[in-house]
């Protein structure tokens, strides 16, 4: 009997949504008849438990892990080494133990039936490792989670890799419609929309009152934001919005959960502007924080399908978000959309919800109903497994138990 369909999953440095998504999928693939092998930087492997899964071996369905340092920014010397290591892993060895290119056996990693790279940087490096599309080459799936942002010089440097990623992948999956269109413009032969489901947060472990007491909120409304403290998230606009409601009684309390390179600067900016804000750092109790929130706000310059927006709507918290990237298609009319970079619009939307609690409750319930229609983690993994089977031309044969000899 043929062994299960093998997929090598490749991602670069991640500390947030992409890593959580990959872990969610990898957890579910063995039960669908797919044996995953994860390739990622060592720190990412530790953060999301891939290294531990590999160490436990067959008890987790035979999930493997190979550390390869793939950075989110170009580092030519490191990138060449990453391509060399990726070539060994993604070309692998066949069932007879021979290497895929007739050369030396590369560490005993079985040759995959499909390679799936997350992010256009990882996809470009894997594309170089695999070579151009031709008969017999392992199919490559690439998921694009983020748009190319930043300064003009940075975009100029990375746009070549973005084009390479689009053209080398057999199937490009975009987390939002604008990413799908971008891939098509750059020459992707097959680009499809593939929404990324938010991992289940579980039920709150503490009561609303307990969390609000920890925050020192009292009877004040809580406006919550969760995410990495980085330029893309544009927390400056959110802080400026908070200064607009400083004279309200009771004054809303802004709560920001997350860490990142902008933390120190944002603390200083909040102190200078005398904005009342709680910076909580990285938290693993998002469900508790959402239960304590009156409004969820996100002021990003771009997002695909922000996982925390999905979590907020599933939790029944009214959402204010910028009309960028995939957010409008995600929330539809069931959240308050505001222009990017407009503190006045953000403040106005938040205050409108606080001034009309019935409207806030209605919006929250509509958001909850909309969220229930989205694909969940199981459906997301199933869709990917079907794409792998399509490209490999191998039927999925889910085992009775998620393990193989």
C-alpha positions as CSV (number, residue, x, y, z in Angstrom):
1,X,0.0,0.0,0.0
2,X,1.3,3.4,-0.9
3,X,2.4,5.7,2.0
4,X,0.4,8.8,2.6
5,X,0.7,11.9,0.4
6,X,3.8,13.8,1.6
7,X,3.9,17.6,1.8
8,X,6.8,19.7,2.8
9,X,5.6,23.0,4.4
10,X,8.0,25.9,4.3
11,X,7.8,29.2,6.2
12,X,10.1,32.0,7.1
13,X,10.6,33.7,10.5
14,X,7.1,34.1,12.2
15,X,5.9,35.0,15.6
16,X,2.2,35.6,14.9
17,X,-0.6,34.7,12.5
18,X,1.3,32.9,9.8
19,X,2.9,30.5,12.2
20,X,-0.3,29.9,14.1
21,X,-2.1,29.1,10.8
22,X,0.6,26.7,9.7
23,X,0.5,24.9,13.1
24,X,-3.3,24.7,12.8
25,X,-3.1,23.1,9.4
26,X,-0.2,20.7,10.3
27,X,-2.2,19.5,13.3
28,X,-5.0,18.4,11.0
29,X,-3.3,17.1,7.9
30,X,-2.4,13.6,9.2
31,X,-6.1,12.8,9.8
32,X,-6.7,13.8,6.1
33,X,-4.2,11.4,4.7
34,X,-1.3,13.9,4.4
35,X,2.1,13.5,6.1
36,X,3.6,16.9,6.7
37,X,7.3,17.8,7.1
38,X,7.8,21.4,8.3
39,X,10.8,23.6,7.3
40,X,11.3,26.8,9.2
41,X,13.8,28.8,11.2
42,X,14.8,27.1,14.5
43,X,13.2,29.8,16.6
44,X,9.9,29.5,14.7
45,X,10.0,25.7,15.0
46,X,10.3,26.1,18.8
47,X,7.7,28.9,19.1
48,X,5.0,26.9,17.4
49,X,6.0,23.5,18.6
50,X,7.1,22.0,15.2
51,X,10.4,20.8,16.7
52,X,8.6,19.1,19.6
53,X,6.2,17.4,17.3
54,X,9.1,16.0,15.3
55,X,10.8,14.9,18.5
56,X,7.7,13.0,19.5
57,X,7.7,11.3,16.1
58,X,5.0,8.8,15.2
59,X,2.8,9.8,18.1
60,X,2.0,12.9,16.1
61,X,1.4,11.2,12.8
62,X,5.0,11.3,11.7
63,X,5.3,15.1,11.5
64,X,8.9,16.0,10.6
65,X,10.9,19.2,11.1
66,X,14.0,20.6,9.5
67,X,15.5,23.9,10.7
68,X,16.4,26.3,7.9
69,X,17.0,30.0,8.5
70,X,14.7,31.8,6.1
71,X,14.4,35.5,7.0
72,X,11.6,37.9,6.1
73,X,14.1,40.4,4.6
74,X,16.8,39.7,2.0
75,X,20.2,38.6,3.3
76,X,22.1,37.4,0.3
77,X,24.7,35.2,2.1
78,X,22.1,33.6,4.3
79,X,19.6,33.3,1.4
80,X,22.1,31.3,-0.7
81,X,22.7,28.9,2.2
82,X,18.9,28.6,2.7
83,X,18.5,27.7,-1.0
84,X,21.1,25.0,-0.7
85,X,19.5,23.5,2.4
86,X,16.0,23.8,0.8
87,X,17.2,22.0,-2.3
88,X,18.3,19.1,-0.2
89,X,15.0,18.9,1.7
90,X,12.5,19.6,-1.1
91,X,14.2,17.3,-3.6
92,X,14.6,14.8,-0.8
93,X,15.0,11.0,-1.3
94,X,12.6,8.6,-2.9
95,X,11.2,5.5,-1.3
96,X,14.2,3.5,-2.4
97,X,16.5,5.9,-0.6
98,X,17.9,7.6,-3.7
99,X,18.3,11.4,-3.8
100,X,15.9,13.3,-6.2
101,X,18.6,14.6,-8.4
102,X,21.0,11.6,-8.5
103,X,23.3,13.1,-6.0
104,X,24.1,12.6,-2.3
105,X,21.3,11.5,0.0
106,X,20.3,14.8,1.7
107,X,19.8,13.8,5.3
108,X,17.2,11.1,4.7
109,X,14.2,13.4,4.3
110,X,11.7,11.6,2.0
111,X,10.9,13.3,-1.3
112,X,7.7,15.3,-1.0
113,X,4.8,14.9,-3.4
114,X,4.0,18.7,-3.0
115,X,5.8,21.6,-1.4
116,X,3.8,24.4,0.2
117,X,5.6,27.7,1.0
118,X,4.0,30.4,3.1
119,X,4.9,34.0,2.2
120,X,6.4,35.1,-1.1
121,X,9.9,35.2,0.3
122,X,9.8,31.6,1.3
123,X,8.0,30.8,-2.0
124,X,10.8,32.5,-4.1
125,X,13.6,30.6,-2.3
126,X,11.8,27.3,-2.7
127,X,11.1,28.1,-6.3
128,X,14.9,28.6,-6.8
129,X,15.6,25.4,-5.0
130,X,13.2,23.4,-7.1
131,X,14.0,25.0,-10.4
132,X,11.7,26.0,-13.2
133,X,8.4,24.1,-13.8
134,X,9.0,21.1,-16.0
135,X,7.8,17.5,-16.2
136,X,8.7,15.6,-13.1
137,X,9.4,18.6,-10.8
138,X,7.7,18.6,-7.4
139,X,4.6,20.8,-7.5
140,X,4.8,24.1,-5.5
141,X,1.9,25.7,-3.7
142,X,2.5,29.2,-2.3
143,X,0.2,31.1,0.1
144,X,0.6,34.8,0.2
145,X,-0.4,36.2,3.6
146,X,0.9,39.8,3.3
147,X,1.2,42.6,0.7
148,X,4.5,44.1,-0.1
149,X,4.7,47.2,2.1
150,X,7.4,49.6,3.3
151,X,9.6,52.2,1.6
152,X,10.1,52.5,-2.1
153,X,13.7,51.1,-2.0
154,X,12.5,48.1,0.0
155,X,9.6,47.4,-2.4
156,X,12.0,47.7,-5.3
157,X,14.3,45.1,-3.8
158,X,11.5,42.7,-2.9
159,X,9.4,43.1,-6.0
160,X,11.7,40.8,-8.0
161,X,11.3,38.0,-5.5
162,X,7.6,38.6,-5.5
163,X,7.5,38.1,-9.3
164,X,9.7,35.1,-9.0
165,X,7.4,33.6,-6.4
166,X,4.3,34.1,-8.6
167,X,5.9,32.5,-11.6
168,X,7.5,29.5,-10.0
169,X,4.5,28.4,-8.0
170,X,2.1,26.0,-9.7
171,X,-0.8,27.3,-7.5
172,X,-0.7,30.6,-5.7
173,X,-3.2,31.0,-2.8
174,X,-4.0,34.5,-1.6
175,X,-5.5,35.2,1.8
176,X,-7.4,38.1,0.3
177,X,-8.7,39.1,-3.2
178,X,-6.1,41.8,-3.7
179,X,-3.3,39.4,-3.1
180,X,-4.8,37.0,-5.7
181,X,-5.1,39.8,-8.2
182,X,-1.5,40.9,-7.5
183,X,-0.2,37.4,-8.1
184,X,-2.1,37.2,-11.4
185,X,-0.6,40.5,-12.6
186,X,2.9,39.2,-11.8
187,X,2.4,36.1,-13.9
188,X,1.0,33.4,-11.6
189,X,-0.3,30.6,-13.8
190,X,-3.0,29.7,-11.2
191,X,-4.0,32.1,-8.5
192,X,-6.9,31.3,-6.1
193,X,-8.6,32.8,-3.1
194,X,-7.9,30.7,0.0
195,X,-9.1,32.4,3.2
196,X,-7.1,31.7,6.4
197,X,-9.3,30.7,9.3
198,X,-8.6,32.1,12.8
199,X,-7.5,29.5,15.3
200,X,-10.2,28.8,17.9
201,X,-9.5,30.9,21.0
202,X,-11.7,28.9,23.3
203,X,-14.0,30.2,26.0
204,X,-12.9,32.9,28.4
205,X,-11.2,31.6,31.5
206,X,-12.1,34.6,33.6
207,X,-15.2,36.7,34.0
208,X,-15.6,40.1,32.4
209,X,-15.5,41.8,35.7
210,X,-12.3,40.0,36.7
211,X,-10.5,41.1,33.6
212,X,-11.8,44.7,33.8
213,X,-10.6,44.8,37.4
214,X,-7.1,43.7,36.3
215,X,-7.1,46.5,33.7
216,X,-8.3,49.1,36.2
217,X,-11.3,49.9,33.9
218,X,-13.9,50.5,36.5
219,X,-17.1,51.6,34.8
220,X,-15.2,52.9,31.8
221,X,-15.7,51.5,28.2
222,X,-12.8,49.4,27.0
223,X,-11.5,49.8,23.5
224,X,-9.3,46.8,22.7
225,X,-6.6,46.4,20.0
226,X,-4.4,43.2,19.6
227,X,-1.5,42.8,17.3
228,X,2.2,43.2,16.7
229,X,3.5,46.7,17.5
230,X,4.9,47.4,14.0
231,X,4.5,50.2,11.4
232,X,1.9,48.3,9.4
233,X,-0.6,48.3,12.3
234,X,-0.5,52.1,12.5
235,X,-1.1,52.4,16.2
236,X,-0.2,56.1,15.9
237,X,-3.6,56.7,14.4
238,X,-5.3,54.8,17.2
239,X,-3.4,56.8,19.9
240,X,-4.4,60.0,18.1
241,X,-8.0,58.8,18.0
242,X,-7.9,58.2,21.7
243,X,-6.9,61.8,22.3
244,X,-10.2,62.8,20.7
245,X,-12.3,61.0,23.3
246,X,-10.2,62.3,26.3
247,X,-13.0,64.6,27.5
248,X,-15.8,62.0,27.4
249,X,-17.3,60.9,30.7
250,X,-16.6,58.2,31.4
251,X,-13.4,58.3,29.4
252,X,-12.8,55.2,27.3
253,X,-9.8,53.1,28.2
254,X,-7.6,52.0,25.3
255,X,-6.0,48.6,25.8
256,X,-3.3,47.3,23.4
257,X,-2.1,43.8,23.7
258,X,1.0,42.8,21.7
259,X,4.8,43.4,21.5
260,X,7.1,44.5,18.7
261,X,9.7,47.0,17.6
262,X,7.4,50.1,18.1
263,X,6.6,49.5,21.7
264,X,9.1,52.0,23.2
265,X,8.2,54.7,20.7
266,X,4.5,54.2,21.2
267,X,4.8,54.4,24.9
268,X,6.6,57.7,24.6
269,X,4.1,59.0,22.1
270,X,1.2,58.1,24.5
271,X,2.9,59.8,27.4
272,X,3.7,63.0,25.4
273,X,0.0,63.1,24.2
274,X,-1.3,62.2,27.7
275,X,-3.3,59.3,26.2
276,X,-4.7,56.9,28.8
277,X,-3.6,53.5,27.4
278,X,-2.6,50.2,28.8
279,X,0.2,48.4,26.9
280,X,-0.2,44.8,28.0
281,X,2.6,43.2,26.0
282,X,2.1,39.8,24.4
283,X,-0.9,37.9,25.8
284,X,-2.2,34.4,25.5
285,X,-5.6,35.3,27.0
286,X,-7.2,37.1,24.0
287,X,-10.5,35.4,24.6
288,X,-10.6,37.0,28.1
289,X,-9.6,40.4,26.8
290,X,-12.4,40.2,24.1
291,X,-14.9,39.3,26.8
292,X,-14.0,42.5,28.7
293,X,-14.0,44.8,25.6
294,X,-16.8,47.1,24.5
295,X,-15.3,47.8,21.0
296,X,-12.5,46.2,19.1
297,X,-10.5,48.7,16.9
298,X,-7.9,48.0,14.2
299,X,-6.2,50.9,12.3
300,X,-3.8,48.9,10.1
301,X,-2.5,50.3,6.8
302,X,-3.1,46.9,5.3
303,X,-4.5,43.5,6.3
304,X,-5.5,40.3,4.5
305,X,-8.0,38.6,6.8
306,X,-6.8,39.8,10.2
307,X,-7.2,36.8,12.5
308,X,-8.0,38.9,15.5
309,X,-10.8,40.7,13.7
310,X,-12.2,37.2,13.0
311,X,-11.8,36.4,16.7
312,X,-13.5,39.6,17.8
313,X,-16.5,39.0,15.5
314,X,-16.8,35.4,16.6
315,X,-16.8,36.7,20.2
316,X,-19.5,39.1,19.5
317,X,-17.5,42.3,20.0
318,X,-18.4,45.3,17.6
319,X,-15.5,46.1,15.3
320,X,-14.1,49.3,13.9
321,X,-11.6,48.7,11.2
322,X,-9.8,50.4,8.3
323,X,-11.1,49.8,4.8
324,X,-7.9,48.3,3.5
325,X,-6.8,45.0,1.9
326,X,-9.1,42.1,2.6
327,X,-10.9,43.7,5.6
328,X,-13.9,45.1,3.6
329,X,-14.6,41.7,2.0
330,X,-14.1,40.0,5.4
331,X,-16.5,42.2,7.5
332,X,-18.9,43.5,4.8
333,X,-21.6,45.7,6.4
334,X,-21.2,44.0,9.8
335,X,-18.4,46.2,11.1
336,X,-17.7,50.0,11.0
337,X,-15.2,50.7,8.2
338,X,-13.1,53.9,8.4
339,X,-10.5,55.4,6.1
340,X,-6.9,54.6,6.7
341,X,-4.9,57.2,8.7
342,X,-7.9,59.1,10.0
343,X,-7.9,59.5,13.8
344,X,-11.1,61.6,13.5
345,X,-12.9,58.8,11.6
346,X,-11.8,56.2,14.1
347,X,-12.8,58.3,17.1
348,X,-16.1,59.1,15.5
349,X,-16.9,55.4,14.8
350,X,-15.9,54.3,18.4
351,X,-18.0,57.1,20.0
352,X,-21.0,56.3,17.8
353,X,-21.0,52.8,19.1
354,X,-20.5,53.9,22.7
355,X,-23.3,56.5,22.4
356,X,-25.7,54.0,21.0
357,X,-25.3,50.7,22.9
358,X,-28.3,49.1,21.0
359,X,-26.5,49.8,17.7
360,X,-23.3,48.2,19.2
361,X,-25.2,45.1,20.2
362,X,-26.9,44.8,16.8
363,X,-23.6,45.2,15.0
364,X,-21.9,42.6,17.3
365,X,-24.7,40.1,16.7
366,X,-24.5,40.6,12.9
367,X,-20.8,40.2,13.1
368,X,-21.2,36.9,15.1
369,X,-23.6,35.6,12.5
370,X,-21.4,36.5,9.6
371,X,-18.4,34.9,11.3
372,X,-20.2,31.6,11.7
373,X,-20.4,31.4,7.9
374,X,-16.6,31.5,7.4
375,X,-14.5,28.4,6.8
376,X,-13.2,27.0,10.1
377,X,-9.8,25.5,10.7
378,X,-11.0,22.0,9.7
379,X,-12.4,23.2,6.4
380,X,-9.2,25.2,5.7
381,X,-7.0,22.2,6.2
382,X,-9.4,20.0,4.1
383,X,-9.2,22.5,1.2
384,X,-5.4,22.5,1.3
385,X,-5.3,18.7,1.4
386,X,-7.5,18.6,-1.7
387,X,-5.2,21.0,-3.6
388,X,-2.2,18.8,-2.7
389,X,-4.0,15.7,-4.0
390,X,-5.0,17.6,-7.2
391,X,-1.4,18.6,-7.9
392,X,0.2,15.3,-6.9
393,X,-2.5,13.3,-8.7
394,X,-2.7,11.1,-5.6
395,X,-6.0,10.3,-3.9
396,X,-6.3,11.2,-0.3
397,X,-6.6,8.1,1.9
398,X,-7.1,9.2,5.5
399,X,-5.8,6.5,7.9
400,X,-8.0,5.1,10.7
401,X,-5.5,6.6,13.0
402,X,-3.2,9.5,12.3
403,X,0.0,7.5,12.3
404,X,2.0,5.3,9.9
405,X,4.6,2.6,10.2
